[in-house]
């Protein structure tokens, strides 16, 4: 019994040591980065850029070719795997959209003037994305892949990314003159 308690306590100590070591490595790797680099690294979308590959995998021509060339069982398995890849792509789009929403909230907090119209537009865009995401995920799960709707989701993420880049540039342009005047004073 005592041996088990000693073993368990050593395992817990080892776990916390490894956790501390990993955390200090991540922190030291990020010391040289400025906040803008961290935002670019963690919050800007990256999954939506893979849409051309998803379009190719789910295209009707590709499906016809696969049905014509491959045996029936192999074609069926390939279609299932392609739908699974498309579902992973959807999860990546959701991750992109969520990080862009967090970035939008941060930019809104930093922006001196944010209109209620812009906030309403952001909320409507979020609702539209979530509704369309659920619909596309359901269709992919039932085997009816809708390439046009996946393209709409990708377009929503791309438009939000473009807006966020513009908003970040605007906030940056507004903050630079204030910084320069306070440094010169």
Backbone as ProteinMPNN parsed JSONL, in Angstrom:
{"seq_chain_A": "XXXXXXXXXXXXXXXXXXXXXXXXXXXXXXXXXXXXXXXXXXXXXXXXXXXXXXXXXXXXXXXXXXXXXXXXXXXXXXXXXXXXXXXXXXXXXXXXXXXXXXXXXXXXXXXXXXXXXXXXXXXXXXXXXXXXXXXXXXXXXXXXXXXXXXXXXXXXXXXXXXXXXXXXXXXXXXXXXXXXXXXXX", "coords_chain_A": {"N_chain_A": [[0.821, -1.199, 0.0], [1.919, 1.258, 0.819], [3.922, 1.462, -1.043], [2.45, 1.861, -3.377], [1.346, 4.388, -2.86], [3.659, 5.95, -2.786], [4.561, 5.582, -5.402], [2.392, 6.743, -6.814], [2.554, 9.404, -5.918], [5.076, 10.114, -6.921], [4.517, 9.902, -9.644], [2.641, 11.964, -9.967], [4.229, 14.19, -9.312], [6.14, 14.013, -11.369], [4.433, 14.437, -13.563], [3.59, 17.129, -13.128], [6.075, 18.377, -13.29], [6.782, 17.884, -15.989], [4.682, 19.275, -17.216], [5.241, 21.891, -16.326], [7.77, 22.243, -17.533], [7.138, 22.075, -20.272], [5.44, 24.286, -20.517], [7.177, 26.416, -19.873], [8.938, 26.24, -22.013], [7.293, 26.919, -24.194], [6.644, 29.54, -23.467], [9.193, 30.746, -23.478], [9.801, 30.501, -26.158], [8.092, 32.311, -27.251], [8.892, 34.76, -26.343], [10.418, 36.511, -27.923], [8.601, 37.418, -29.787], [6.392, 39.87, -31.063], [3.21, 41.281, -29.975], [1.552, 41.518, -32.257], [2.564, 39.564, -33.964], [1.927, 37.308, -32.491], [-0.865, 37.406, -32.588], [-1.264, 37.095, -35.335], [-0.241, 34.559, -35.603], [-1.934, 32.964, -34.028], [-4.649, 33.723, -34.311], [-5.523, 34.458, -36.869], [-7.171, 33.171, -39.77], [-6.554, 29.937, -41.177], [-7.399, 27.555, -42.201], [-9.352, 27.87, -44.168], [-8.043, 28.297, -46.488], [-7.604, 25.924, -47.739], [-9.685, 25.236, -49.336], [-9.745, 24.838, -52.224], [-8.705, 22.203, -52.533], [-10.64, 20.703, -51.212], [-12.831, 21.265, -52.803], [-12.045, 19.962, -55.148], [-11.972, 17.301, -54.237], [-14.648, 16.815, -53.642], [-15.977, 17.203, -55.994], [-18.267, 16.675, -58.713], [-17.304, 15.589, -61.09], [-14.985, 14.293, -60.242], [-16.099, 12.379, -58.595], [-17.591, 10.899, -60.466], [-15.5, 9.884, -62.052], [-14.15, 8.302, -60.173], [-16.135, 6.413, -59.589], [-16.301, 5.17, -62.057], [-13.743, 4.093, -62.519], [-12.78, 2.753, -60.197], [-13.356, -0.209, -58.162], [-16.64, -1.016, -56.83], [-16.846, -1.201, -53.959], [-14.427, -0.022, -53.148], [-14.735, 2.541, -54.214], [-16.94, 3.402, -52.724], [-15.843, 3.445, -50.121], [-13.858, 5.353, -50.514], [-15.453, 7.609, -51.035], [-16.688, 7.891, -48.532], [-14.457, 8.461, -46.941], [-13.64, 10.852, -48.071], [-15.8, 12.483, -47.438], [-15.443, 12.495, -44.691], [-13.025, 13.872, -44.516], [-13.913, 16.296, -45.497], [-15.66, 16.983, -43.418], [-13.773, 17.387, -41.404], [-12.535, 19.587, -42.504], [-14.651, 21.381, -42.312], [-14.767, 21.586, -39.529], [-12.348, 22.874, -39.15], [-12.936, 25.281, -40.458], [-14.861, 26.247, -38.71], [-13.252, 26.636, -36.48], [-11.537, 28.623, -37.515], [-13.432, 30.678, -37.905], [-14.31, 31.124, -35.296], [-11.951, 32.032, -34.057], [-11.575, 34.348, -35.515], [-13.824, 35.761, -34.708], [-13.195, 36.188, -32.004], [-10.974, 37.822, -32.393], [-12.27, 39.959, -33.616], [-13.793, 40.924, -31.493], [-11.716, 41.791, -29.85], [-10.555, 43.804, -31.443], [-12.738, 45.514, -31.607], [-12.862, 46.314, -28.962], [-10.537, 47.782, -28.792], [-10.937, 49.756, -30.613], [-11.683, 53.168, -31.097], [-14.128, 54.145, -31.989], [-16.94, 52.379, -32.45], [-19.596, 51.265, -34.233], [-23.077, 50.58, -33.64], [-24.251, 49.409, -35.76], [-22.183, 48.041, -37.036], [-21.59, 46.132, -35.082], [-24.035, 44.754, -35.009], [-24.029, 43.732, -37.592], [-21.848, 41.987, -37.38], [-22.853, 40.145, -35.532], [-25.038, 39.094, -36.942], [-23.666, 37.943, -39.073], [-22.295, 35.957, -37.67], [-24.454, 34.368, -36.773], [-25.497, 33.557, -39.232], [-23.318, 32.08, -40.192], [-23.216, 29.988, -38.289], [-25.717, 28.725, -38.623], [-25.587, 27.913, -41.331], [-23.318, 26.319, -41.17], [-24.219, 24.202, -39.509], [-26.18, 23.121, -41.186], [-24.679, 22.304, -43.452], [-22.939, 20.472, -42.254], [-24.757, 18.532, -41.427], [-25.753, 17.675, -43.921], [-23.402, 16.658, -45.059], [-22.939, 14.557, -43.305], [-25.059, 12.885, -43.839], [-24.459, 12.067, -46.326], [-24.912, 13.638, -48.521], [-23.201, 15.709, -49.972], [-22.757, 19.145, -50.195], [-21.376, 21.175, -52.236], [-21.607, 23.854, -52.991], [-22.622, 25.098, -50.714], [-20.565, 24.657, -48.894], [-18.715, 26.221, -50.107], [-19.93, 28.713, -49.72], [-19.698, 28.921, -46.911], [-16.911, 29.012, -46.673], [-16.469, 31.366, -48.021], [-17.712, 33.171, -46.257], [-15.955, 33.043, -44.064], [-13.632, 33.962, -45.314], [-14.431, 36.588, -46.031], [-14.852, 37.706, -43.488], [-12.258, 37.531, -42.522], [-10.952, 39.315, -44.239], [-12.258, 41.689, -43.522], [-11.376, 41.887, -40.875], [-8.622, 42.223, -41.2], [-8.625, 44.733, -42.412], [-9.834, 46.233, -40.358], [-7.963, 45.93, -38.304], [-5.811, 47.234, -39.456], [-6.885, 49.809, -39.579], [-7.255, 50.417, -36.838], [-4.609, 50.264, -36.061], [-3.541, 52.384, -37.567], [-4.844, 54.521, -36.371], [-3.789, 54.42, -33.809], [-1.046, 54.853, -34.06], [-0.426, 57.667, -34.686], [-1.146, 58.83, -32.194], [0.654, 57.589, -30.522], [3.095, 58.527, -31.484], [2.845, 61.293, -30.946], [2.739, 61.302, -28.165], [5.235, 60.356, -27.556], [6.905, 62.367, -28.482], [6.38, 64.463, -26.839]], "CA_chain_A": [[0.0, 0.0, 0.0], [2.804, 2.419, 0.89], [4.609, 1.522, -2.34], [1.516, 2.457, -4.33], [1.243, 5.812, -2.545], [4.91, 6.579, -3.226], [4.537, 5.577, -6.86], [1.405, 7.729, -7.264], [3.064, 10.759, -5.67], [6.145, 10.362, -7.895], [3.884, 10.112, -10.949], [2.049, 13.307, -9.954], [5.345, 15.146, -9.367], [6.672, 13.954, -12.725], [3.458, 15.077, -14.43], [3.67, 18.578, -12.973], [7.368, 18.821, -13.809], [6.673, 17.907, -17.448], [3.786, 20.373, -17.56], [5.989, 23.135, -16.112], [8.823, 22.298, -18.54], [6.504, 22.392, -21.564], [4.927, 25.656, -20.464], [8.302, 27.348, -19.918], [9.477, 26.22, -23.379], [6.388, 27.698, -25.04], [6.784, 30.936, -23.079], [10.481, 31.25, -23.931], [9.773, 30.584, -27.616], [7.292, 33.459, -27.653], [9.404, 35.994, -25.758], [10.905, 37.4, -28.966], [7.548, 37.812, -30.707], [5.563, 40.992, -30.649], [1.801, 40.874, -29.909], [0.965, 41.374, -33.589], [2.96, 38.257, -34.478], [1.14, 36.301, -31.776], [-2.217, 37.439, -33.136], [-1.199, 36.495, -36.656], [0.033, 33.142, -35.448], [-2.985, 32.207, -33.354], [-6.037, 34.118, -34.525], [-5.92, 34.602, -38.257], [-7.606, 31.876, -40.3], [-5.629, 29.226, -42.046], [-8.039, 26.375, -42.781], [-10.179, 28.172, -45.334], [-7.173, 28.324, -47.662], [-7.573, 24.589, -48.339], [-10.941, 24.969, -50.036], [-9.584, 24.234, -53.563], [-8.532, 20.759, -52.433], [-11.94, 20.14, -50.846], [-13.673, 21.364, -54.004], [-11.635, 18.888, -56.05], [-12.351, 16.004, -53.673], [-16.105, 16.646, -53.63], [-16.564, 17.563, -57.288], [-19.052, 15.628, -59.384], [-16.429, 14.931, -62.065], [-14.109, 13.397, -59.507], [-16.935, 11.263, -58.147], [-17.864, 10.073, -61.651], [-14.275, 9.195, -62.423], [-13.895, 7.28, -59.167], [-17.134, 5.356, -59.776], [-16.02, 4.492, -63.306], [-12.457, 3.408, -62.513], [-12.544, 1.922, -59.014], [-14.419, -1.16, -57.795], [-17.733, -0.392, -56.091], [-16.516, -1.077, -52.535], [-13.342, 0.959, -53.006], [-15.311, 3.866, -54.478], [-17.774, 3.748, -51.576], [-14.944, 3.789, -49.015], [-13.215, 6.631, -50.86], [-16.447, 8.67, -50.831], [-16.84, 8.076, -47.087], [-13.263, 9.126, -46.425], [-13.657, 12.239, -48.549], [-16.763, 13.211, -46.599], [-14.807, 12.686, -43.378], [-12.062, 14.967, -44.69], [-14.703, 17.53, -45.613], [-16.125, 17.327, -42.07], [-12.615, 17.968, -40.709], [-12.385, 20.93, -43.075], [-15.693, 22.197, -41.682], [-14.333, 21.872, -38.151], [-11.313, 23.902, -39.282], [-13.616, 26.543, -40.764], [-15.471, 26.713, -37.461], [-12.146, 27.145, -35.67], [-11.151, 29.903, -38.118], [-14.461, 31.678, -37.655], [-14.292, 31.443, -33.857], [-10.79, 32.869, -33.753], [-11.83, 35.672, -36.099], [-14.779, 36.45, -33.834], [-12.434, 36.673, -30.844], [-10.184, 38.949, -32.867], [-13.196, 41.073, -33.842], [-14.11, 41.504, -30.186], [-10.529, 42.514, -29.381], [-10.436, 45.021, -32.252], [-13.828, 46.398, -31.188], [-12.5, 46.89, -27.662], [-9.455, 48.744, -29.01], [-11.374, 50.804, -31.534], [-12.306, 54.293, -30.403], [-15.512, 54.309, -32.411], [-17.534, 51.185, -33.033], [-21.022, 51.558, -34.369], [-23.988, 49.472, -33.351], [-24.505, 48.763, -37.047], [-21.095, 47.078, -37.253], [-21.772, 45.042, -34.129], [-25.182, 43.977, -35.476], [-23.575, 43.013, -38.776], [-20.995, 40.895, -36.917], [-23.724, 39.143, -34.901], [-25.795, 38.436, -38.017], [-22.719, 37.1, -39.791], [-22.071, 34.793, -36.817], [-25.639, 33.513, -36.823], [-25.556, 32.979, -40.576], [-22.289, 31.053, -40.267], [-23.584, 28.833, -37.464], [-26.83, 28.038, -39.26], [-25.091, 27.262, -42.543], [-22.406, 25.273, -40.73], [-25.031, 23.06, -39.076], [-26.838, 22.545, -42.355], [-23.678, 21.617, -44.272], [-22.465, 19.314, -41.513], [-25.817, 17.532, -41.5], [-25.773, 17.125, -45.285], [-22.216, 15.818, -45.231], [-23.101, 13.356, -42.487], [-26.033, 11.997, -44.483], [-23.931, 11.635, -47.614], [-25.272, 14.575, -49.595], [-22.253, 16.818, -49.884], [-23.177, 20.331, -50.92], [-20.169, 21.947, -52.501], [-21.933, 25.28, -53.032], [-22.773, 25.597, -49.346], [-19.221, 24.702, -48.311], [-18.097, 27.414, -50.702], [-20.505, 29.869, -49.018], [-19.062, 28.982, -45.59], [-15.537, 29.453, -46.878], [-16.557, 32.782, -48.369], [-17.993, 33.925, -45.027], [-14.712, 33.129, -43.301], [-12.733, 34.838, -46.062], [-14.888, 37.98, -45.902], [-14.572, 38.16, -42.128], [-10.804, 37.707, -42.422], [-10.638, 40.56, -44.933], [-12.727, 42.791, -42.669], [-10.519, 41.988, -39.692], [-7.355, 42.82, -41.618], [-8.888, 46.163, -42.581], [-10.086, 46.844, -39.051], [-6.695, 45.975, -37.579], [-5.022, 48.3, -40.059], [-7.476, 51.085, -39.165], [-6.925, 50.642, -35.433], [-3.168, 50.537, -36.031], [-3.308, 53.738, -38.098], [-5.309, 55.484, -35.373], [-2.957, 54.4, -32.608], [0.313, 55.311, -34.346], [-0.24, 59.105, -34.455], [-1.21, 59.098, -30.765], [1.893, 57.126, -29.934], [4.157, 59.447, -31.879], [2.695, 62.585, -30.258], [3.07, 61.15, -26.753], [6.677, 60.162, -27.457], [7.575, 63.625, -28.764], [6.059, 65.454, -25.802]], "C_chain_A": [[0.862, 1.26, 0.0], [3.551, 2.591, -0.426], [3.733, 2.173, -3.404], [1.387, 3.96, -4.104], [2.502, 6.554, -2.995], [4.944, 6.658, -4.739], [3.579, 6.635, -7.405], [1.92, 9.146, -7.051], [4.208, 11.093, -6.612], [5.567, 10.621, -9.286], [3.273, 11.512, -11.035], [3.138, 14.369, -10.049], [5.946, 15.176, -10.761], [5.735, 14.642, -13.711], [3.552, 16.598, -14.346], [4.997, 19.133, -13.469], [7.327, 18.908, -15.324], [5.77, 19.045, -17.913], [4.502, 21.716, -17.422], [7.05, 23.313, -17.189], [8.247, 22.683, -19.899], [6.034, 23.843, -21.594], [6.063, 26.673, -20.542], [8.945, 27.371, -21.296], [8.616, 27.047, -24.307], [6.548, 29.18, -24.741], [8.105, 31.502, -23.591], [10.537, 31.354, -25.444], [9.031, 31.83, -28.076], [7.824, 34.783, -27.117], [9.819, 36.982, -26.842], [9.831, 37.894, -29.913], [6.78, 38.999, -30.149], [4.099, 40.544, -30.643], [1.16, 40.7, -31.28], [1.338, 40.028, -34.201], [2.18, 37.146, -33.792], [-0.278, 36.243, -32.302], [-2.235, 36.772, -34.499], [-1.047, 34.994, -36.549], [-1.179, 32.376, -34.929], [-4.4, 32.54, -33.785], [-6.448, 34.26, -35.988], [-6.216, 33.236, -38.86], [-6.542, 31.237, -41.184], [-6.287, 28.035, -42.734], [-8.776, 26.684, -44.078], [-9.354, 28.213, -46.616], [-7.132, 26.981, -48.395], [-8.853, 24.253, -49.105], [-10.736, 24.397, -51.442], [-9.406, 22.709, -53.525], [-9.856, 20.071, -52.073], [-12.877, 20.176, -52.053], [-13.337, 20.237, -54.979], [-12.115, 17.532, -55.53], [-13.848, 15.762, -53.724], [-16.764, 16.951, -54.975], [-17.269, 16.369, -57.925], [-18.194, 14.877, -60.396], [-15.499, 13.93, -61.386], [-14.876, 12.167, -59.032], [-17.26, 10.323, -59.309], [-16.655, 9.249, -62.035], [-13.99, 8.048, -61.459], [-14.868, 6.116, -59.319], [-16.845, 4.537, -61.024], [-14.773, 3.616, -63.201], [-12.321, 2.399, -61.372], [-13.662, 0.904, -58.827], [-15.427, -0.481, -56.866], [-17.389, -0.182, -54.614], [-15.431, -0.032, -52.299], [-13.859, 2.377, -53.24], [-16.161, 4.329, -53.302], [-16.91, 4.174, -50.388], [-14.264, 5.131, -49.277], [-14.179, 7.792, -50.656], [-16.651, 8.951, -49.343], [-15.644, 8.831, -46.508], [-13.206, 10.586, -46.873], [-14.66, 13.075, -47.765], [-16.195, 13.459, -45.211], [-13.782, 13.822, -43.444], [-12.802, 16.294, -44.794], [-15.261, 17.947, -44.256], [-14.982, 17.917, -41.238], [-12.351, 19.382, -41.21], [-13.416, 21.868, -42.467], [-15.319, 22.555, -40.25], [-13.239, 22.935, -38.161], [-11.907, 25.265, -39.61], [-14.262, 27.123, -39.513], [-14.406, 27.287, -36.533], [-11.672, 28.502, -36.192], [-12.149, 30.992, -37.762], [-14.47, 32.091, -36.182], [-13.111, 32.328, -33.504], [-10.954, 34.265, -34.351], [-12.847, 36.453, -35.277], [-14.091, 36.981, -32.58], [-11.6, 37.887, -31.228], [-11.066, 40.176, -33.09], [-13.578, 41.734, -32.527], [-12.927, 42.298, -29.635], [-10.371, 43.837, -30.134], [-11.52, 46.006, -31.855], [-13.51, 47.051, -29.849], [-11.412, 47.944, -27.81], [-9.878, 49.933, -29.86], [-12.056, 51.935, -30.772], [-13.782, 54.468, -30.759], [-15.961, 53.01, -33.071], [-19.034, 51.412, -33.074], [-21.846, 50.323, -34.048], [-24.319, 48.714, -34.638], [-23.43, 47.715, -37.335], [-21.229, 45.881, -36.315], [-22.938, 44.158, -34.548], [-24.8, 43.148, -36.691], [-22.713, 41.816, -38.385], [-21.836, 39.784, -36.293], [-24.512, 38.377, -35.957], [-24.895, 37.505, -38.811], [-22.433, 35.829, -38.991], [-23.245, 33.832, -36.833], [-25.758, 32.808, -38.174], [-24.54, 31.847, -40.699], [-22.714, 29.812, -39.495], [-24.729, 28.034, -38.08], [-26.348, 27.259, -40.479], [-24.135, 26.124, -42.197], [-23.182, 24.019, -40.312], [-25.679, 22.344, -40.243], [-25.848, 21.746, -43.2], [-23.172, 20.37, -43.556], [-23.493, 18.191, -41.568], [-25.857, 16.881, -42.878], [-24.56, 16.247, -45.553], [-22.364, 14.504, -44.463], [-24.08, 12.371, -43.107], [-25.592, 11.565, -45.874], [-24.266, 12.541, -48.772], [-24.391, 15.816, -49.476], [-22.729, 17.969, -50.76], [-21.978, 21.255, -51.087], [-20.444, 23.453, -52.493], [-22.043, 25.861, -51.624], [-21.438, 25.623, -48.612], [-18.486, 25.921, -48.844], [-18.64, 28.689, -50.04], [-19.875, 30.035, -47.641], [-17.637, 29.508, -45.7], [-15.511, 30.931, -47.226], [-16.852, 33.65, -47.157], [-16.725, 34.105, -44.192], [-13.736, 34.068, -44.0], [-13.125, 36.306, -45.952], [-14.613, 38.524, -44.51], [-13.075, 38.381, -41.935], [-10.377, 39.011, -43.085], [-11.062, 41.762, -44.11], [-11.816, 42.989, -41.468], [-9.158, 42.584, -40.046], [-7.517, 44.324, -41.804], [-9.094, 46.876, -41.261], [-8.806, 46.946, -38.234], [-5.803, 47.072, -38.14], [-5.549, 49.67, -39.637], [-7.143, 51.407, -37.714], [-5.441, 50.961, -35.294], [-2.851, 51.939, -36.522], [-3.756, 54.792, -37.103], [-4.379, 55.54, -34.168], [-1.557, 54.934, -32.859], [0.466, 56.812, -34.167], [-0.28, 59.464, -32.97], [0.064, 58.679, -30.065], [3.031, 58.078, -30.254], [4.059, 60.772, -31.128], [3.052, 62.46, -28.774], [4.574, 60.921, -26.57], [7.421, 61.487, -27.656], [7.366, 64.656, -27.651], [7.0, 65.401, -24.637]], "O_chain_A": [[0.578, 2.214, -0.724], [3.788, 3.712, -0.874], [4.219, 2.943, -4.232], [1.324, 4.724, -5.067], [2.416, 7.662, -3.526], [5.314, 7.689, -5.3], [3.915, 7.345, -8.352], [1.74, 10.003, -7.916], [4.314, 12.233, -7.066], [6.075, 11.467, -10.021], [3.381, 12.172, -12.069], [2.989, 15.344, -10.787], [6.233, 16.252, -11.285], [6.195, 15.356, -14.602], [3.59, 17.278, -15.371], [5.043, 20.238, -14.01], [7.786, 19.897, -15.896], [6.071, 19.707, -18.907], [4.387, 22.578, -18.293], [7.218, 24.415, -17.71], [8.811, 23.525, -20.597], [6.217, 24.54, -22.592], [5.923, 27.694, -21.215], [9.45, 28.412, -21.717], [9.14, 27.802, -25.126], [6.584, 29.995, -25.663], [8.137, 32.628, -24.089], [11.248, 32.209, -25.972], [9.298, 32.351, -29.159], [7.253, 35.833, -27.412], [9.593, 38.183, -26.691], [10.12, 38.723, -30.775], [6.552, 39.116, -28.945], [3.775, 39.522, -31.248], [0.31, 39.827, -31.454], [0.52, 39.413, -34.885], [1.813, 36.157, -34.426], [-0.843, 35.159, -32.45], [-3.124, 35.971, -34.789], [-1.652, 34.243, -37.314], [-1.42, 31.247, -35.354], [-5.286, 31.699, -33.634], [-7.638, 34.185, -36.296], [-5.577, 32.248, -38.498], [-5.751, 31.915, -41.839], [-5.782, 27.554, -43.749], [-8.819, 25.852, -44.984], [-9.912, 28.168, -47.712], [-6.679, 26.909, -49.537], [-9.069, 23.1, -49.477], [-11.507, 23.52, -51.833], [-9.911, 22.007, -54.401], [-10.152, 18.986, -52.574], [-13.626, 19.229, -52.293], [-14.232, 19.63, -55.567], [-12.61, 16.71, -56.302], [-14.28, 14.615, -53.84], [-17.991, 16.955, -55.072], [-16.907, 15.214, -57.698], [-18.335, 13.663, -60.547], [-15.262, 12.842, -61.91], [-14.359, 11.05, -59.066], [-17.21, 9.102, -59.16], [-16.769, 8.055, -62.311], [-13.629, 6.95, -61.882], [-14.472, 4.957, -59.193], [-17.113, 3.336, -61.05], [-14.75, 2.509, -63.741], [-11.797, 1.303, -61.574], [-14.786, 1.123, -59.278], [-15.107, 0.503, -56.2], [-17.617, 0.902, -54.076], [-15.513, 0.751, -51.353], [-13.462, 3.307, -52.539], [-16.118, 5.499, -52.921], [-17.219, 5.162, -49.722], [-14.113, 5.945, -48.366], [-13.78, 8.846, -50.161], [-16.773, 10.107, -48.937], [-15.807, 9.731, -45.684], [-12.765, 11.453, -46.118], [-14.402, 14.24, -47.461], [-16.435, 14.51, -44.618], [-13.691, 14.635, -42.524], [-12.362, 17.301, -44.239], [-15.332, 19.141, -43.964], [-15.199, 18.843, -40.457], [-11.987, 20.266, -40.434], [-13.104, 23.013, -42.142], [-15.528, 23.686, -39.81], [-13.203, 23.799, -37.285], [-11.442, 26.287, -39.105], [-14.22, 28.331, -39.281], [-14.63, 28.304, -35.877], [-11.433, 29.422, -35.41], [-11.767, 32.094, -37.367], [-14.62, 33.271, -35.864], [-13.255, 33.276, -32.731], [-10.52, 35.251, -33.756], [-12.745, 37.675, -35.162], [-14.371, 38.098, -32.143], [-11.528, 38.862, -30.48], [-10.661, 41.299, -32.79], [-13.678, 42.958, -32.448], [-13.111, 43.351, -29.024], [-10.085, 44.869, -29.527], [-11.263, 47.207, -31.773], [-13.85, 48.213, -29.626], [-11.368, 48.9, -27.036], [-9.246, 50.989, -29.826], [-12.901, 51.694, -29.91], [-14.584, 54.889, -29.926], [-15.434, 52.602, -34.106], [-19.657, 51.715, -32.056], [-21.384, 49.188, -34.166], [-24.628, 47.523, -34.603], [-23.735, 46.626, -37.822], [-21.002, 44.742, -36.723], [-22.845, 42.934, -34.454], [-25.204, 41.991, -36.808], [-22.828, 40.748, -38.986], [-21.557, 38.604, -36.507], [-24.639, 37.155, -35.878], [-25.306, 36.405, -39.183], [-22.338, 34.745, -39.565], [-23.056, 32.618, -36.899], [-26.077, 31.622, -38.246], [-24.849, 30.785, -41.239], [-22.584, 28.697, -40.0], [-24.71, 26.803, -38.06], [-26.668, 26.08, -40.635], [-24.141, 25.084, -42.856], [-22.839, 22.908, -40.716], [-25.724, 21.114, -40.286], [-26.153, 20.629, -43.618], [-22.996, 19.324, -44.181], [-23.133, 17.026, -41.737], [-25.982, 15.661, -42.983], [-24.676, 15.208, -46.203], [-21.947, 13.453, -44.948], [-23.949, 11.161, -42.924], [-26.28, 10.781, -46.529], [-23.925, 12.227, -49.912], [-24.809, 16.841, -48.938], [-23.061, 17.775, -51.929], [-21.624, 22.013, -50.184], [-19.609, 24.235, -52.04], [-21.608, 26.986, -51.375], [-21.2, 26.512, -47.795], [-17.73, 26.571, -48.121], [-17.888, 29.64, -49.825], [-19.551, 31.152, -47.237], [-17.214, 30.35, -44.908], [-14.63, 31.664, -46.776], [-16.307, 34.747, -47.034], [-16.46, 35.192, -43.679], [-13.084, 34.883, -43.347], [-12.263, 37.172, -45.8], [-14.189, 39.67, -44.362], [-12.672, 39.324, -41.254], [-9.533, 39.732, -42.553], [-10.324, 42.741, -44.005], [-11.517, 44.121, -41.087], [-8.604, 43.365, -39.272], [-6.651, 45.101, -41.401], [-8.597, 47.984, -41.059], [-8.587, 47.942, -37.546], [-5.116, 47.763, -37.387], [-4.769, 50.584, -39.369], [-6.789, 52.542, -37.394], [-5.058, 51.824, -34.504], [-1.989, 52.614, -35.959], [-3.128, 55.845, -36.991], [-4.204, 56.602, -33.571], [-0.931, 55.435, -31.925], [1.435, 57.224, -33.53], [0.484, 60.324, -32.53], [0.507, 59.336, -29.122], [3.842, 58.396, -29.384], [5.081, 61.321, -30.715], [3.601, 63.392, -28.187], [5.123, 61.266, -25.524], [8.471, 61.695, -27.048], [8.123, 65.623, -27.555], [6.854, 66.174, -23.69]]}, "name": "protein", "num_of_chains": 1, "seq": "XXXXXXXXXXXXXXXXXXXXXXXXXXXXXXXXXXXXXXXXXXXXXXXXXXXXXXXXXXXXXXXXXXXXXXXXXXXXXXXXXXXXXXXXXXXXXXXXXXXXXXXXXXXXXXXXXXXXXXXXXXXXXXXXXXXXXXXXXXXXXXXXXXXXXXXXXXXXXXXXXXXXXXXXXXXXXXXXXXXXXXXXX"}
